[in-house]
Amino acid sequence: MNRLQIYFTALLLSVNLSGCAFLPANFALISTGADVGLTALTGKSTSEHIADEVTKMDCQWSRIFSEWKVCLTDEEYVTNLLRMNCKTYSWNFLNIPYCKENN
């Protein structure tokens, strides 16, 4: 990643995390609507996609509500699933996996 990409990524993250405080309200609404659409389409928000690119891992903010790290390699994700030792895996609305038979 070159320096310009790093600065652009930092800018996007700071705007996203600040709640778009210095952007016009119309832009914030459009941005939020686009983010909702992207999340519905891909299962990830804009900031999660950016974090994926920066870290080269699978990042998901909802994992802060689980014992898993927020950003995982593919191998770590599979290892975590196998440790759960489920017969049938399922995912809740936050996309956090659980054993379906325990419900």
Biopython code that builds the backbone (N, CA, C, O; Angstrom):
import numpy as np
from Bio.PDB.StructureBuilder import StructureBuilder

atoms = [
    (1, "MET", "N", (0.860, -1.172, 0.000)),
    (1, "MET", "CA", (0.000, 0.000, 0.000)),
    (1, "MET", "C", (0.904, 1.233, 0.000)),
    (1, "MET", "O", (1.825, 1.340, 0.810)),
    (2, "ASN", "N", (0.630, 2.158, -0.917)),
    (2, "ASN", "CA", (1.475, 3.348, -0.968)),
    (2, "ASN", "C", (0.995, 4.398, 0.024)),
    (2, "ASN", "O", (-0.046, 4.244, 0.662)),
    (3, "ARG", "N", (1.766, 5.455, 0.140)),
    (3, "ARG", "CA", (1.494, 6.480, 1.135)),
    (3, "ARG", "C", (0.144, 7.170, 0.913)),
    (3, "ARG", "O", (-0.581, 7.439, 1.870)),
    (4, "LEU", "N", (-0.191, 7.453, -0.342)),
    (4, "LEU", "CA", (-1.464, 8.103, -0.646)),
    (4, "LEU", "C", (-2.638, 7.226, -0.207)),
    (4, "LEU", "O", (-3.618, 7.735, 0.337)),
    (5, "GLN", "N", (-2.546, 5.912, -0.437)),
    (5, "GLN", "CA", (-3.610, 5.005, -0.015)),
    (5, "GLN", "C", (-3.738, 4.984, 1.506)),
    (5, "GLN", "O", (-4.847, 4.930, 2.039)),
    (6, "ILE", "N", (-2.621, 5.026, 2.191)),
    (6, "ILE", "CA", (-2.639, 5.030, 3.663)),
    (6, "ILE", "C", (-3.320, 6.297, 4.173)),
    (6, "ILE", "O", (-4.161, 6.229, 5.069)),
    (7, "TYR", "N", (-2.962, 7.452, 3.609)),
    (7, "TYR", "CA", (-3.580, 8.710, 4.037)),
    (7, "TYR", "C", (-5.073, 8.720, 3.733)),
    (7, "TYR", "O", (-5.873, 9.165, 4.555)),
    (8, "PHE", "N", (-5.448, 8.231, 2.556)),
    (8, "PHE", "CA", (-6.865, 8.190, 2.177)),
    (8, "PHE", "C", (-7.634, 7.257, 3.112)),
    (8, "PHE", "O", (-8.739, 7.585, 3.546)),
    (9, "THR", "N", (-7.056, 6.103, 3.420)),
    (9, "THR", "CA", (-7.694, 5.159, 4.336)),
    (9, "THR", "C", (-7.858, 5.773, 5.718)),
    (9, "THR", "O", (-8.911, 5.633, 6.342)),
    (10, "ALA", "N", (-6.824, 6.452, 6.197)),
    (10, "ALA", "CA", (-6.899, 7.113, 7.508)),
    (10, "ALA", "C", (-7.985, 8.177, 7.512)),
    (10, "ALA", "O", (-8.716, 8.317, 8.492)),
    (11, "LEU", "N", (-8.095, 8.928, 6.420)),
    (11, "LEU", "CA", (-9.137, 9.945, 6.317)),
    (11, "LEU", "C", (-10.528, 9.316, 6.349)),
    (11, "LEU", "O", (-11.411, 9.785, 7.068)),
    (12, "LEU", "N", (-10.718, 8.256, 5.569)),
    (12, "LEU", "CA", (-12.016, 7.580, 5.551)),
    (12, "LEU", "C", (-12.381, 7.031, 6.927)),
    (12, "LEU", "O", (-13.519, 7.167, 7.376)),
    (13, "LEU", "N", (-11.418, 6.417, 7.585)),
    (13, "LEU", "CA", (-11.686, 5.865, 8.918)),
    (13, "LEU", "C", (-12.025, 6.971, 9.906)),
    (13, "LEU", "O", (-12.950, 6.825, 10.705)),
    (14, "SER", "N", (-11.286, 8.077, 9.862)),
    (14, "SER", "CA", (-11.556, 9.154, 10.817)),
    (14, "SER", "C", (-12.919, 9.777, 10.576)),
    (14, "SER", "O", (-13.621, 10.110, 11.531)),
    (15, "VAL", "N", (-13.308, 9.942, 9.311)),
    (15, "VAL", "CA", (-14.633, 10.480, 9.009)),
    (15, "VAL", "C", (-15.707, 9.507, 9.466)),
    (15, "VAL", "O", (-16.705, 9.909, 10.064)),
    (16, "ASN", "N", (-15.501, 8.227, 9.184)),
    (16, "ASN", "CA", (-16.493, 7.217, 9.548)),
    (16, "ASN", "C", (-16.637, 7.107, 11.064)),
    (16, "ASN", "O", (-17.752, 6.995, 11.575)),
    (17, "LEU", "N", (-15.540, 7.137, 11.770)),
    (17, "LEU", "CA", (-15.586, 6.980, 13.222)),
    (17, "LEU", "C", (-16.030, 8.251, 13.938)),
    (17, "LEU", "O", (-16.517, 8.189, 15.067)),
    (18, "SER", "N", (-15.865, 9.414, 13.283)),
    (18, "SER", "CA", (-16.254, 10.675, 13.918)),
    (18, "SER", "C", (-17.733, 10.975, 13.759)),
    (18, "SER", "O", (-18.237, 11.926, 14.356)),
    (19, "GLY", "N", (-18.431, 10.189, 12.971)),
    (19, "GLY", "CA", (-19.845, 10.439, 12.749)),
    (19, "GLY", "C", (-20.081, 11.527, 11.722)),
    (19, "GLY", "O", (-21.148, 12.140, 11.697)),
    (20, "CYS", "N", (-19.096, 11.770, 10.877)),
    (20, "CYS", "CA", (-19.214, 12.756, 9.791)),
    (20, "CYS", "C", (-19.528, 14.141, 10.343)),
    (20, "CYS", "O", (-20.327, 14.867, 9.752)),
    (21, "ALA", "N", (-18.932, 14.516, 11.437)),
    (21, "ALA", "CA", (-19.265, 15.765, 12.108)),
    (21, "ALA", "C", (-19.026, 16.997, 11.244)),
    (21, "ALA", "O", (-19.760, 17.977, 11.371)),
    (22, "PHE", "N", (-18.029, 16.979, 10.375)),
    (22, "PHE", "CA", (-17.739, 18.170, 9.590)),
    (22, "PHE", "C", (-18.322, 18.110, 8.181)),
    (22, "PHE", "O", (-18.056, 18.998, 7.371)),
    (23, "LEU", "N", (-19.112, 17.082, 7.871)),
    (23, "LEU", "CA", (-19.728, 16.966, 6.558)),
    (23, "LEU", "C", (-21.166, 17.450, 6.613)),
    (23, "LEU", "O", (-21.809, 17.355, 7.657)),
    (24, "PRO", "N", (-21.679, 17.968, 5.502)),
    (24, "PRO", "CA", (-23.088, 18.397, 5.480)),
    (24, "PRO", "C", (-24.024, 17.240, 5.805)),
    (24, "PRO", "O", (-23.711, 16.081, 5.530)),
    (25, "ALA", "N", (-25.170, 17.561, 6.391)),
    (25, "ALA", "CA", (-26.127, 16.530, 6.807)),
    (25, "ALA", "C", (-26.594, 15.690, 5.629)),
    (25, "ALA", "O", (-26.771, 14.481, 5.775)),
    (26, "ASN", "N", (-26.800, 16.298, 4.466)),
    (26, "ASN", "CA", (-27.242, 15.541, 3.293)),
    (26, "ASN", "C", (-26.230, 14.478, 2.909)),
    (26, "ASN", "O", (-26.596, 13.350, 2.579)),
    (27, "PHE", "N", (-24.954, 14.842, 2.952)),
    (27, "PHE", "CA", (-23.914, 13.875, 2.616)),
    (27, "PHE", "C", (-23.903, 12.729, 3.623)),
    (27, "PHE", "O", (-23.737, 11.569, 3.246)),
    (28, "ALA", "N", (-24.078, 13.053, 4.897)),
    (28, "ALA", "CA", (-24.094, 12.024, 5.935)),
    (28, "ALA", "C", (-25.253, 11.056, 5.709)),
    (28, "ALA", "O", (-25.086, 9.850, 5.895)),
    (29, "LEU", "N", (-26.419, 11.555, 5.313)),
    (29, "LEU", "CA", (-27.573, 10.695, 5.050)),
    (29, "LEU", "C", (-27.327, 9.804, 3.841)),
    (29, "LEU", "O", (-27.646, 8.615, 3.867)),
    (30, "ILE", "N", (-26.758, 10.378, 2.779)),
    (30, "ILE", "CA", (-26.448, 9.592, 1.584)),
    (30, "ILE", "C", (-25.410, 8.528, 1.922)),
    (30, "ILE", "O", (-25.531, 7.370, 1.523)),
    (31, "SER", "N", (-24.389, 8.944, 2.665)),
    (31, "SER", "CA", (-23.327, 8.015, 3.060)),
    (31, "SER", "C", (-23.889, 6.881, 3.910)),
    (31, "SER", "O", (-23.542, 5.718, 3.704)),
    (32, "THR", "N", (-24.758, 7.217, 4.867)),
    (32, "THR", "CA", (-25.359, 6.197, 5.727)),
    (32, "THR", "C", (-26.235, 5.263, 4.913)),
    (32, "THR", "O", (-26.208, 4.049, 5.117)),
    (33, "GLY", "N", (-27.010, 5.816, 3.996)),
    (33, "GLY", "CA", (-27.860, 4.987, 3.133)),
    (33, "GLY", "C", (-27.037, 4.058, 2.268)),
    (33, "GLY", "O", (-27.387, 2.890, 2.096)),
    (34, "ALA", "N", (-25.939, 4.571, 1.720)),
    (34, "ALA", "CA", (-25.056, 3.737, 0.902)),
    (34, "ALA", "C", (-24.429, 2.641, 1.747)),
    (34, "ALA", "O", (-24.274, 1.510, 1.289)),
    (35, "ASP", "N", (-24.068, 2.974, 2.981)),
    (35, "ASP", "CA", (-23.455, 1.983, 3.866)),
    (35, "ASP", "C", (-24.457, 0.889, 4.230)),
    (35, "ASP", "O", (-24.096, -0.286, 4.297)),
    (36, "VAL", "N", (-25.700, 1.265, 4.464)),
    (36, "VAL", "CA", (-26.741, 0.275, 4.756)),
    (36, "VAL", "C", (-26.928, -0.650, 3.562)),
    (36, "VAL", "O", (-27.056, -1.864, 3.721)),
    (37, "GLY", "N", (-26.943, -0.069, 2.368)),
    (37, "GLY", "CA", (-27.075, -0.874, 1.152)),
    (37, "GLY", "C", (-25.897, -1.808, 0.960)),
    (37, "GLY", "O", (-26.078, -2.972, 0.601)),
    (38, "LEU", "N", (-24.682, -1.307, 1.199)),
    (38, "LEU", "CA", (-23.488, -2.135, 1.072)),
    (38, "LEU", "C", (-23.511, -3.272, 2.093)),
    (38, "LEU", "O", (-23.159, -4.407, 1.770)),
    (39, "THR", "N", (-23.921, -2.969, 3.311)),
    (39, "THR", "CA", (-23.997, -3.997, 4.349)),
    (39, "THR", "C", (-25.033, -5.061, 3.985)),
    (39, "THR", "O", (-24.806, -6.252, 4.199)),
    (40, "ALA", "N", (-26.164, -4.631, 3.439)),
    (40, "ALA", "CA", (-27.194, -5.592, 3.028)),
    (40, "ALA", "C", (-26.689, -6.469, 1.889)),
    (40, "ALA", "O", (-27.014, -7.655, 1.823)),
    (41, "LEU", "N", (-25.899, -5.891, 0.996)),
    (41, "LEU", "CA", (-25.399, -6.616, -0.167)),
    (41, "LEU", "C", (-24.238, -7.546, 0.175)),
    (41, "LEU", "O", (-24.192, -8.683, -0.294)),
    (42, "THR", "N", (-23.301, -7.062, 0.992)),
    (42, "THR", "CA", (-22.067, -7.824, 1.251)),
    (42, "THR", "C", (-21.959, -8.386, 2.661)),
    (42, "THR", "O", (-21.131, -9.259, 2.919)),
    (43, "GLY", "N", (-22.790, -7.891, 3.577)),
    (43, "GLY", "CA", (-22.686, -8.326, 4.967)),
    (43, "GLY", "C", (-21.649, -7.554, 5.756)),
    (43, "GLY", "O", (-21.403, -7.857, 6.923)),
    (44, "LYS", "N", (-21.032, -6.551, 5.124)),
    (44, "LYS", "CA", (-20.008, -5.747, 5.792)),
    (44, "LYS", "C", (-20.224, -4.276, 5.506)),
    (44, "LYS", "O", (-20.699, -3.899, 4.435)),
    (45, "SER", "N", (-19.866, -3.441, 6.485)),
    (45, "SER", "CA", (-19.959, -1.995, 6.315)),
    (45, "SER", "C", (-18.745, -1.482, 5.544)),
    (45, "SER", "O", (-17.789, -2.218, 5.297)),
    (46, "THR", "N", (-18.804, -0.226, 5.175)),
    (46, "THR", "CA", (-17.695, 0.401, 4.462)),
    (46, "THR", "C", (-16.418, 0.329, 5.293)),
    (46, "THR", "O", (-15.358, -0.021, 4.774)),
    (47, "SER", "N", (-16.514, 0.655, 6.563)),
    (47, "SER", "CA", (-15.316, 0.655, 7.405)),
    (47, "SER", "C", (-14.755, -0.761, 7.580)),
    (47, "SER", "O", (-13.543, -0.926, 7.715)),
    (48, "GLU", "N", (-15.607, -1.770, 7.580)),
    (48, "GLU", "CA", (-15.107, -3.153, 7.659)),
    (48, "GLU", "C", (-14.371, -3.533, 6.378)),
    (48, "GLU", "O", (-13.345, -4.211, 6.429)),
    (49, "HIS", "N", (-14.890, -3.099, 5.231)),
    (49, "HIS", "CA", (-14.189, -3.352, 3.969)),
    (49, "HIS", "C", (-12.822, -2.667, 3.953)),
    (49, "HIS", "O", (-11.836, -3.244, 3.494)),
    (50, "ILE", "N", (-12.773, -1.438, 4.454)),
    (50, "ILE", "CA", (-11.505, -0.710, 4.509)),
    (50, "ILE", "C", (-10.538, -1.420, 5.449)),
    (50, "ILE", "O", (-9.363, -1.589, 5.126)),
    (51, "ALA", "N", (-11.033, -1.835, 6.608)),
    (51, "ALA", "CA", (-10.170, -2.554, 7.563)),
    (51, "ALA", "C", (-9.663, -3.859, 6.960)),
    (51, "ALA", "O", (-8.516, -4.241, 7.190)),
    (52, "ASP", "N", (-10.507, -4.548, 6.188)),
    (52, "ASP", "CA", (-10.078, -5.772, 5.500)),
    (52, "ASP", "C", (-8.889, -5.486, 4.592)),
    (52, "ASP", "O", (-7.903, -6.222, 4.594)),
    (53, "GLU", "N", (-8.991, -4.403, 3.812)),
    (53, "GLU", "CA", (-7.925, -4.056, 2.870)),
    (53, "GLU", "C", (-6.644, -3.649, 3.591)),
    (53, "GLU", "O", (-5.548, -4.033, 3.183)),
    (54, "VAL", "N", (-6.782, -2.885, 4.648)),
    (54, "VAL", "CA", (-5.606, -2.405, 5.387)),
    (54, "VAL", "C", (-4.894, -3.552, 6.089)),
    (54, "VAL", "O", (-3.667, -3.644, 6.039)),
    (55, "THR", "N", (-5.654, -4.428, 6.743)),
    (55, "THR", "CA", (-5.046, -5.507, 7.533)),
    (55, "THR", "C", (-4.804, -6.783, 6.737)),
    (55, "THR", "O", (-4.043, -7.651, 7.164)),
    (56, "LYS", "N", (-5.456, -6.896, 5.571)),
    (56, "LYS", "CA", (-5.409, -8.124, 4.762)),
    (56, "LYS", "C", (-5.989, -9.302, 5.543)),
    (56, "LYS", "O", (-5.562, -10.444, 5.372)),
    (57, "MET", "N", (-6.972, -9.008, 6.405)),
    (57, "MET", "CA", (-7.671, -10.019, 7.192)),
    (57, "MET", "C", (-9.173, -9.791, 7.042)),
    (57, "MET", "O", (-9.607, -8.836, 6.398)),
    (58, "ASP", "N", (-9.956, -10.680, 7.645)),
    (58, "ASP", "CA", (-11.407, -10.546, 7.678)),
    (58, "ASP", "C", (-11.778, -9.821, 8.961)),
    (58, "ASP", "O", (-11.645, -10.379, 10.050)),
    (59, "CYS", "N", (-12.242, -8.585, 8.842)),
    (59, "CYS", "CA", (-12.580, -7.783, 10.018)),
    (59, "CYS", "C", (-14.092, -7.606, 10.125)),
    (59, "CYS", "O", (-14.781, -7.379, 9.130)),
    (60, "GLN", "N", (-14.581, -7.714, 11.335)),
    (60, "GLN", "CA", (-16.013, -7.570, 11.582)),
    (60, "GLN", "C", (-16.191, -6.962, 12.968)),
    (60, "GLN", "O", (-15.830, -7.580, 13.970)),
    (61, "TRP", "N", (-16.750, -5.743, 13.030)),
    (61, "TRP", "CA", (-16.874, -5.029, 14.299)),
    (61, "TRP", "C", (-17.741, -5.768, 15.303)),
    (61, "TRP", "O", (-17.514, -5.636, 16.505)),
    (62, "SER", "N", (-18.709, -6.526, 14.867)),
    (62, "SER", "CA", (-19.603, -7.215, 15.810)),
    (62, "SER", "C", (-18.875, -8.271, 16.633)),
    (62, "SER", "O", (-19.401, -8.736, 17.644)),
    (63, "ARG", "N", (-17.680, -8.651, 16.217)),
    (63, "ARG", "CA", (-16.930, -9.644, 17.000)),
    (63, "ARG", "C", (-16.488, -9.111, 18.364)),
    (63, "ARG", "O", (-16.052, -9.885, 19.216)),
    (64, "ILE", "N", (-16.595, -7.808, 18.578)),
    (64, "ILE", "CA", (-16.254, -7.291, 19.910)),
    (64, "ILE", "C", (-17.219, -7.828, 20.959)),
    (64, "ILE", "O", (-16.927, -7.792, 22.155)),
    (65, "PHE", "N", (-18.374, -8.327, 20.508)),
    (65, "PHE", "CA", (-19.351, -8.918, 21.422)),
    (65, "PHE", "C", (-19.128, -10.411, 21.629)),
    (65, "PHE", "O", (-19.924, -11.074, 22.294)),
    (66, "SER", "N", (-18.063, -10.932, 21.070)),
    (66, "SER", "CA", (-17.726, -12.345, 21.245)),
    (66, "SER", "C", (-16.311, -12.431, 21.793)),
    (66, "SER", "O", (-15.679, -11.408, 22.056)),
    (67, "GLU", "N", (-15.820, -13.637, 21.965)),
    (67, "GLU", "CA", (-14.465, -13.837, 22.475)),
    (67, "GLU", "C", (-13.431, -13.828, 21.350)),
    (67, "GLU", "O", (-12.237, -13.988, 21.604)),
    (68, "TRP", "N", (-13.876, -13.645, 20.131)),
    (68, "TRP", "CA", (-12.986, -13.673, 18.975)),
    (68, "TRP", "C", (-12.342, -12.312, 18.755)),
    (68, "TRP", "O", (-12.869, -11.286, 19.186)),
    (69, "LYS", "N", (-11.184, -12.315, 18.074)),
    (69, "LYS", "CA", (-10.553, -11.063, 17.674)),
    (69, "LYS", "C", (-11.407, -10.409, 16.590)),
    (69, "LYS", "O", (-12.112, -11.103, 15.857)),
    (70, "VAL", "N", (-11.350, -9.103, 16.483)),
    (70, "VAL", "CA", (-12.130, -8.381, 15.478)),
    (70, "VAL", "C", (-11.651, -8.722, 14.071)),
    (70, "VAL", "O", (-12.471, -8.901, 13.170)),
    (71, "CYS", "N", (-10.348, -8.816, 13.870)),
    (71, "CYS", "CA", (-9.786, -9.159, 12.559)),
    (71, "CYS", "C", (-9.112, -10.526, 12.638)),
    (71, "CYS", "O", (-8.294, -10.776, 13.522)),
    (72, "LEU", "N", (-9.466, -11.405, 11.703)),
    (72, "LEU", "CA", (-8.958, -12.774, 11.692)),
    (72, "LEU", "C", (-8.444, -13.155, 10.310)),
    (72, "LEU", "O", (-8.949, -12.678, 9.294)),
    (73, "THR", "N", (-7.442, -14.014, 10.284)),
    (73, "THR", "CA", (-7.060, -14.631, 9.016)),
    (73, "THR", "C", (-8.080, -15.729, 8.734)),
    (73, "THR", "O", (-8.854, -16.105, 9.614)),
    (74, "ASP", "N", (-8.078, -16.238, 7.511)),
    (74, "ASP", "CA", (-9.002, -17.335, 7.178)),
    (74, "ASP", "C", (-8.739, -18.543, 8.065)),
    (74, "ASP", "O", (-9.674, -19.214, 8.503)),
    (75, "GLU", "N", (-7.464, -18.817, 8.329)),
    (75, "GLU", "CA", (-7.103, -19.968, 9.162)),
    (75, "GLU", "C", (-7.604, -19.793, 10.598)),
    (75, "GLU", "O", (-8.097, -20.744, 11.204)),
    (76, "GLU", "N", (-7.478, -18.581, 11.138)),
    (76, "GLU", "CA", (-7.958, -18.316, 12.498)),
    (76, "GLU", "C", (-9.477, -18.469, 12.573)),
    (76, "GLU", "O", (-10.005, -18.977, 13.563)),
    (77, "TYR", "N", (-10.178, -18.028, 11.525)),
    (77, "TYR", "CA", (-11.635, -18.143, 11.505)),
    (77, "TYR", "C", (-12.050, -19.612, 11.541)),
    (77, "TYR", "O", (-12.922, -19.999, 12.320)),
    (78, "VAL", "N", (-11.421, -20.424, 10.695)),
    (78, "VAL", "CA", (-11.743, -21.861, 10.651)),
    (78, "VAL", "C", (-11.385, -22.524, 11.974)),
    (78, "VAL", "O", (-12.150, -23.342, 12.485)),
    (79, "THR", "N", (-10.233, -22.179, 12.529)),
    (79, "THR", "CA", (-9.809, -22.749, 13.820)),
    (79, "THR", "C", (-10.822, -22.419, 14.915)),
    (79, "THR", "O", (-11.177, -23.285, 15.714)),
    (80, "ASN", "N", (-11.285, -21.171, 14.953)),
    (80, "ASN", "CA", (-12.288, -20.779, 15.952)),
    (80, "ASN", "C", (-13.587, -21.556, 15.778)),
    (80, "ASN", "O", (-14.200, -21.974, 16.760)),
    (81, "LEU", "N", (-14.008, -21.749, 14.529)),
    (81, "LEU", "CA", (-15.218, -22.533, 14.282)),
    (81, "LEU", "C", (-15.044, -23.976, 14.749)),
    (81, "LEU", "O", (-15.935, -24.535, 15.389)),
    (82, "LEU", "N", (-13.902, -24.575, 14.433)),
    (82, "LEU", "CA", (-13.659, -25.972, 14.834)),
    (82, "LEU", "C", (-13.595, -26.119, 16.350)),
    (82, "LEU", "O", (-14.030, -27.136, 16.891)),
    (83, "ARG", "N", (-13.062, -25.126, 17.035)),
    (83, "ARG", "CA", (-12.996, -25.170, 18.509)),
    (83, "ARG", "C", (-14.386, -25.180, 19.136)),
    (83, "ARG", "O", (-14.578, -25.707, 20.232)),
    (84, "MET", "N", (-15.347, -24.596, 18.435)),
    (84, "MET", "CA", (-16.715, -24.580, 18.950)),
    (84, "MET", "C", (-17.314, -25.981, 18.965)),
    (84, "MET", "O", (-18.225, -26.259, 19.746)),
    (85, "ASN", "N", (-16.806, -26.866, 18.103)),
    (85, "ASN", "CA", (-17.213, -28.271, 18.055)),
    (85, "ASN", "C", (-18.730, -28.439, 17.926)),
    (85, "ASN", "O", (-19.351, -29.194, 18.674)),
    (86, "CYS", "N", (-19.302, -27.728, 16.971)),
    (86, "CYS", "CA", (-20.752, -27.802, 16.743)),
    (86, "CYS", "C", (-21.092, -28.929, 15.773)),
    (86, "CYS", "O", (-20.296, -29.283, 14.903)),
    (87, "LYS", "N", (-22.273, -29.477, 15.938)),
    (87, "LYS", "CA", (-22.806, -30.392, 14.929)),
    (87, "LYS", "C", (-23.357, -29.566, 13.770)),
    (87, "LYS", "O", (-23.150, -29.897, 12.603)),
    (88, "THR", "N", (-24.060, -28.489, 14.109)),
    (88, "THR", "CA", (-24.619, -27.591, 13.105)),
    (88, "THR", "C", (-24.306, -26.157, 13.512)),
    (88, "THR", "O", (-24.645, -25.724, 14.613)),
    (89, "TYR", "N", (-23.659, -25.432, 12.613)),
    (89, "TYR", "CA", (-23.323, -24.033, 12.868)),
    (89, "TYR", "C", (-24.429, -23.137, 12.333)),
    (89, "TYR", "O", (-25.075, -23.447, 11.332)),
    (90, "SER", "N", (-24.632, -22.028, 13.017)),
    (90, "SER", "CA", (-25.557, -21.010, 12.557)),
    (90, "SER", "C", (-24.958, -19.662, 12.935)),
    (90, "SER", "O", (-24.033, -19.590, 13.744)),
    (91, "TRP", "N", (-25.495, -18.586, 12.341)),
    (91, "TRP", "CA", (-24.989, -17.250, 12.620)),
    (91, "TRP", "C", (-26.140, -16.363, 13.023)),
    (91, "TRP", "O", (-27.200, -16.401, 12.400)),
    (92, "ASN", "N", (-25.947, -15.553, 14.070)),
    (92, "ASN", "CA", (-27.009, -14.662, 14.527)),
    (92, "ASN", "C", (-27.045, -13.393, 13.666)),
    (92, "ASN", "O", (-26.312, -13.291, 12.682)),
    (93, "PHE", "N", (-27.886, -12.437, 14.032)),
    (93, "PHE", "CA", (-28.063, -11.223, 13.230)),
    (93, "PHE", "C", (-26.809, -10.351, 13.203)),
    (93, "PHE", "O", (-26.671, -9.501, 12.323)),
    (94, "LEU", "N", (-25.898, -10.547, 14.150)),
    (94, "LEU", "CA", (-24.619, -9.831, 14.147)),
    (94, "LEU", "C", (-23.544, -10.602, 13.378)),
    (94, "LEU", "O", (-22.382, -10.195, 13.340)),
    (95, "ASN", "N", (-23.944, -11.716, 12.769)),
    (95, "ASN", "CA", (-23.047, -12.587, 12.017)),
    (95, "ASN", "C", (-22.014, -13.264, 12.923)),
    (95, "ASN", "O", (-20.897, -13.554, 12.496)),
    (96, "ILE", "N", (-22.394, -13.507, 14.156)),
    (96, "ILE", "CA", (-21.548, -14.230, 15.105)),
    (96, "ILE", "C", (-22.013, -15.684, 15.119)),
    (96, "ILE", "O", (-23.196, -15.950, 15.329)),
    (97, "PRO", "N", (-21.091, -16.633, 14.897)),
    (97, "PRO", "CA", (-21.498, -18.040, 14.838)),
    (97, "PRO", "C", (-21.842, -18.607, 16.213)),
    (97, "PRO", "O", (-21.315, -18.174, 17.238)),
    (98, "TYR", "N", (-22.737, -19.584, 16.203)),
    (98, "TYR", "CA", (-23.093, -20.319, 17.423)),
    (98, "TYR", "C", (-23.507, -21.723, 17.027)),
    (98, "TYR", "O", (-23.781, -21.992, 15.857)),
    (99, "CYS", "N", (-23.551, -22.620, 18.007)),
    (99, "CYS", "CA", (-23.970, -23.992, 17.762)),
    (99, "CYS", "C", (-25.500, -24.027, 17.775)),
    (99, "CYS", "O", (-26.125, -23.699, 18.783)),
    (100, "LYS", "N", (-26.084, -24.419, 16.673)),
    (100, "LYS", "CA", (-27.539, -24.422, 16.538)),
    (100, "LYS", "C", (-28.194, -25.386, 17.508)),
    (100, "LYS", "O", (-29.294, -25.126, 17.996)),
    (101, "GLU", "N", (-27.530, -26.495, 17.789)),
    (101, "GLU", "CA", (-28.126, -27.492, 18.688)),
    (101, "GLU", "C", (-28.198, -27.005, 20.127)),
    (101, "GLU", "O", (-28.917, -27.597, 20.932)),
    (102, "ASN", "N", (-27.475, -25.943, 20.476)),
    (102, "ASN", "CA", (-27.518, -25.407, 21.841)),
    (102, "ASN", "C", (-28.668, -24.421, 22.046)),
    (102, "ASN", "O", (-28.866, -23.920, 23.153)),
    (103, "ASN", "N", (-29.408, -24.149, 21.008)),
    (103, "ASN", "CA", (-30.524, -23.189, 21.124)),
    (103, "ASN", "C", (-31.769, -23.833, 21.623)),
    (103, "ASN", "O", (-32.792, -23.165, 21.774)),
]
sb = StructureBuilder()
sb.init_structure("model")
sb.init_model(0)
sb.init_chain("A")
sb.init_seg("    ")
for serial, (resi, resn, name, xyz) in enumerate(atoms, 1):
    if name == "N":
        sb.init_residue(resn, " ", resi, " ")
    sb.init_atom(name, np.array(xyz, "f"), 0.0, 1.0, " ", f" {name:<3s}", serial, name[0])
structure = sb.get_structure()
